[in-house]
Amino acid sequence: MYDSFNRRINYLRISVTDRCNLRCLYCMPADGVPLLRHQDILSFDEIVEVTKTAVKLGVDKVRITGGEPLVRKGIVDLIKMIAQIDGIHDLSMTTNGSFLETFAQPLANAGLHRVNISLDTIDPEKYRQITRLGDIQQVFRGIEAAKKAGLRPIKINCVVKNDSSEPDALLVKAFAEKENLQVRFIREMNLEKGDFGVVEGGEGGNCKMCNRLRLTASGKIKPCLFSDLEFDVRELGPEIAIKMALGKKPEAGLMNTVNGFSNIGG
């Protein structure tokens, strides 16, 4: 399917929860954010219905995000349900890696192809400062588990203030090269100010090449991360919501005052 600017839209990012076990400085305050009520979060059946509709319309790439998707109870079952949808050629997940040691093999067995793991530093104390709660050793063990499970390529998402020349970014790059991982550097974003840049080592942030729609944990199809536009799949039905989002997808992102990274994903 194509939007009004003739961009092929074949990528759906699905936020399955607004909950996270960490409190990263650039994502949420130390005491967290107001959480969605259980009944406001899409069920697995609803997520699968939306995904099937999106695939029917032309989506062949799906990424599972959060919050932290691995805190969603039954997440392996959801991955299995999505993996069984004919037409999906790339099924991936973005995770902070804390629980991958436990979940990597079950996720691979369920049909997940690959993972992106958030890692902004390889210094244990800095990692704890950035995440407020995190143990970097859990992430390192998660990376090893992902390797053993065959969830490749493993990509590292490293958030930077400006660019990859920063000291922590250089160390993350060296670590990734040593461990045979791919690394992407993502400039710290501000949704309300519309502050974002092109991902170094990836395609995110390049509006001319944007190929994605987003499904929030509460069931809104968003045509753009940096836009207040959203279309409710429960009110409109998945196909109408997707088509409306496609038709309203802006040429470039501006700002987003109605969402946070915790409920829309990155």
C-alpha positions in Angstrom: 0.0 0.0 0.0 1.1 3.6 -0.7 0.5 6.8 1.0 -0.3 10.1 -0.6 3.4 10.9 -1.1 3.9 7.6 -3.0 5.8 6.0 -0.1 5.3 2.2 0.1 4.0 1.4 3.6 4.8 -2.1 4.5 5.9 -1.9 8.2 3.8 -2.1 11.3 5.2 -1.4 14.8 3.0 -2.8 17.5 3.3 -1.6 21.1 1.9 -4.4 23.3 2.2 -2.7 26.7 2.9 0.7 28.3 4.7 -1.0 31.2 8.4 -1.3 31.6 10.8 -2.6 34.3 13.2 0.3 33.8 12.9 4.1 34.1 15.3 5.4 31.5 16.0 9.1 31.9 14.9 10.1 28.4 11.7 7.9 28.4 9.9 8.4 31.7 10.2 10.0 35.2 11.6 8.1 38.1 8.2 7.3 39.5 6.9 6.1 36.2 3.8 7.4 34.3 0.1 6.8 34.7 -0.6 3.4 33.3 -3.4 2.3 31.0 -6.3 0.3 32.6 -6.2 -3.4 31.7 -9.4 -3.1 29.7 -7.9 -0.2 27.6 -5.0 -2.4 26.4 -5.6 -4.4 23.2 -6.0 -8.2 23.8 -3.9 -10.6 21.8 -6.9 -11.5 19.6 -7.4 -7.8 18.8 -3.7 -7.3 18.0 -3.7 -10.4 15.7 -6.9 -9.1 14.0 -5.2 -5.7 13.3 -2.0 -7.4 12.1 -3.9 -9.7 9.7 -5.7 -6.7 8.3 -2.5 -4.8 7.9 -0.9 -7.8 6.1 -3.8 -8.1 3.8 -3.3 -4.4 2.9 0.4 -4.8 2.2 2.4 -5.0 5.4 5.1 -7.7 5.5 7.3 -6.4 8.3 6.2 -6.3 11.9 8.1 -5.2 15.0 6.9 -5.7 18.6 7.7 -2.9 21.1 6.5 -1.6 24.4 7.1 -0.2 27.0 9.1 -3.3 27.5 7.3 -6.1 25.5 8.7 -8.9 27.6 6.7 -7.7 30.7 3.5 -8.5 28.8 2.1 -11.7 30.2 1.9 -14.4 27.6 4.1 -12.5 25.1 5.5 -15.8 23.6 2.0 -16.9 22.8 1.4 -13.6 21.0 4.6 -14.0 19.0 3.5 -17.5 17.9 0.1 -16.1 16.9 1.6 -13.4 14.8 4.3 -15.6 13.3 1.5 -17.9 11.9 0.1 -15.0 9.8 0.9 -15.7 6.1 2.7 -12.8 4.5 5.0 -11.6 7.3 8.6 -11.9 6.2 10.3 -10.0 9.0 9.1 -10.4 12.6 11.2 -8.6 15.2 11.2 -7.1 18.7 12.7 -4.2 20.4 13.6 -4.9 24.0 15.8 -3.6 26.8 17.3 -7.1 27.1 16.7 -7.6 30.8 14.6 -10.7 30.3 16.1 -12.1 27.2 18.1 -14.7 29.0 14.8 -16.3 29.9 12.8 -15.5 26.8 15.2 -15.7 23.8 14.9 -19.4 23.0 11.1 -19.5 23.6 10.7 -16.5 21.4 12.8 -18.0 18.6 10.8 -21.3 18.9 7.6 -19.2 18.6 8.7 -17.7 15.3 10.5 -14.4 16.2 13.2 -13.7 13.7 15.4 -11.1 15.4 15.8 -8.5 18.2 16.9 -5.0 18.7 18.4 -4.4 22.2 18.7 -1.0 23.8 22.1 -0.3 25.2 23.4 3.2 25.6 26.6 2.5 27.5 28.7 -0.5 28.5 29.7 1.0 31.8 27.7 -0.8 34.6 27.3 2.3 36.8 26.4 4.6 33.9 23.9 2.0 32.8 22.3 2.0 36.2 22.2 5.8 36.2 20.5 6.0 32.8 18.0 3.2 33.5 17.6 4.0 37.2 16.9 0.3 37.8 18.9 -1.8 35.3 21.6 -4.4 35.7 23.8 -4.4 32.6 24.9 -8.0 33.3 21.4 -9.1 32.6 21.6 -7.4 29.2 24.9 -9.0 28.4 23.5 -12.4 29.3 20.4 -11.6 27.2 22.6 -10.9 24.2 24.4 -14.2 24.6 21.0 -16.0 24.9 19.8 -14.3 21.7 22.9 -15.4 19.9 22.4 -19.0 21.0 18.7 -18.9 20.0 19.6 -17.7 16.5 17.7 -14.3 16.8 19.9 -12.7 14.2 20.9 -10.1 13.2 21.1 -8.7 16.7 21.0 -4.9 16.5 22.0 -2.6 19.3 20.0 0.6 19.8 22.2 3.3 21.3 20.7 6.6 22.3 23.1 9.6 22.0 22.8 13.3 22.7 24.2 14.3 19.4 26.1 11.6 17.4 28.2 8.5 17.5 31.4 10.3 18.4 30.4 10.6 22.0 32.6 8.5 24.4 29.9 6.0 25.5 28.8 5.6 21.9 32.3 4.8 20.8 32.6 2.1 23.5 29.2 0.6 22.5 30.4 0.5 18.9 33.6 -1.3 19.8 31.6 -3.8 21.9 29.2 -4.4 19.1 32.0 -5.0 16.6 33.7 -7.4 19.1 30.5 -9.3 19.6 29.4 -9.3 15.9 26.4 -7.2 16.6 25.0 -4.4 14.4 24.6 -1.0 16.1 22.3 2.0 15.4 22.8 5.4 17.0 19.6 7.2 17.7 19.7 10.9 18.7 17.7 11.6 21.8 14.2 12.7 20.7 11.6 15.0 22.2 8.1 14.3 21.0 6.5 17.6 22.2 9.3 19.7 20.7 9.4 17.7 17.5 13.2 17.1 18.0 14.4 14.1 16.0 17.1 13.1 13.6 18.0 10.4 11.1 19.1 7.2 12.8 22.8 6.6 12.2 23.1 3.0 10.8 19.4 2.8 10.2 16.5 4.4 8.3 14.4 5.8 11.2 13.9 9.5 11.2 14.3 9.8 7.4 10.8 11.0 6.5 11.3 10.7 2.8 11.8 7.0 3.2 9.3 6.3 6.0 7.5 3.0 5.4 5.7 2.5 8.7 2.5 2.8 10.7 2.2 2.3 14.4 -0.3 0.5 16.6 -0.3 1.8 20.2 -1.0 -0.4 23.2 -4.4 1.2 23.5 -5.4 0.4 20.0 -4.7 3.6 18.0 -3.2 3.5 14.6 -0.7 6.3 14.2 0.6 7.4 10.8 3.7 9.1 12.3 5.6 9.1 15.6 5.8 12.9 15.5 2.1 13.6 14.9 -1.0 13.8 17.2 -3.1 12.0 14.6 -4.4 8.6 15.6 -7.3 6.3 14.6 -9.0 4.0 17.0 -9.2 0.4 15.8 -12.0 -0.4 18.3 -14.2 2.5 17.2 -13.4 2.3 13.4 -12.4 -1.3 12.9 -8.9 -2.2 11.8 -9.2 -1.7 8.1 -10.8 1.7 8.2 -8.4 2.9 10.9 -5.4 1.7 8.9 -6.7 3.3 5.6 -7.4 6.6 7.4 -4.0 6.6 8.9 -2.5 5.8 5.5 -4.4 8.7 3.9 -3.5 11.2 6.6 0.2 10.2 6.9 2.1 13.5 6.8 5.0 14.2 4.5 7.2 14.8 7.5 7.0 14.6 11.3 6.2 17.7 13.4 5.4 17.0 17.0 3.5 14.7 19.2 1.7 16.0 22.3 -0.6 13.1 23.0 1.7 10.2 23.4 4.9 9.1 25.3 7.6 6.7 24.3 6.2 4.4 27.0 2.9 3.8 25.2 3.9 4.2 21.6 7.4 2.7 21.4 10.3 4.3 19.6 
